Amino acid sequence: MSTKTGSSNQRDTVFPHSCDAQGCLIASHKFLTMGECIGWSSKVKTLQDKWIDRGHFNTLGSATYQDPSDAYPTIANLNNPTLHEHFEPLLRKVYDFYKADYEQPNGVAFPGFHIFREDANGKQGHAHIDEPFIHINWGQEIRNPFSFTLLIEQPKVGAGMDYWDQVVTEEHLKKVLLEDIYPEHKHFRYSLGILYTHNGLFPHRIANTGDMQTGEYRITLQGHGVTLENGKRVLYF
């Protein structure tokens, strides 16, 4: 596997900063209408037989951080046709936004969905830094990795991300990532239909904003991107 991401402190968010300010941590872009969110989330729910059980949540599609590296390509290839068949207009819109090549490399998963229901109540995500690219054999160097999230359905308690933007030393980072010793975090609340982009470098986690009621869902389209040495940008999950 060959990767090239540059200095860990020089990995920039790809595209675009709505605030147009250097150092903007999370870029946002109004991407879907409320009606479009309802339509796509309804589609996700009609495909429940295709969901993959991840314990206290599900995914629709493969995920680098959930599937074993040796099994990921096979799982990706098995699930990509479903995502393409049912979500091609949405996926193409995302690919166009990031100027990515829609022709997915063999064994690389399309962006997929996180689905949380009330069985996730009381659970808390673990802090992490996004480095999913290390699980894929790209066959060439890569640069400028990034991550994105699009909220298409939320429970009454809302949805968002906890993050730590002041963790700068290796010692602090180890405590956050490995020892579950969390300093005070900040919270970023998502809004429906907004596409959020960040570089994945800062410790963050899926926020537990409170208990969901029976029948409620938290559904997001999730993905990452890299630019290959040959200049093509690939989106994946």
Secondary structure, 3 states (H helix, E strand, C coil): CCCCCCCCCCCCCCCCCCCCCCCCCCEEEECCCHHHHHHHHHHHHHCHHHCEECCCCEEECCCCCCCCCCCHHHHHHHHHHHHHHHHHHHHHHHHHHCCCCCCCCCCCCCCEEEEECHHHCCCCCCCECCCHHHHCCCCCCEEEEEEEEEEEECCCCCCEEEECCCCCCHHHHHHHHCCCCCCCCEEEECCCCEEEEECCCCCEEECCCCCCCCCCCEEEEEEEEEEECCCCEEEEC
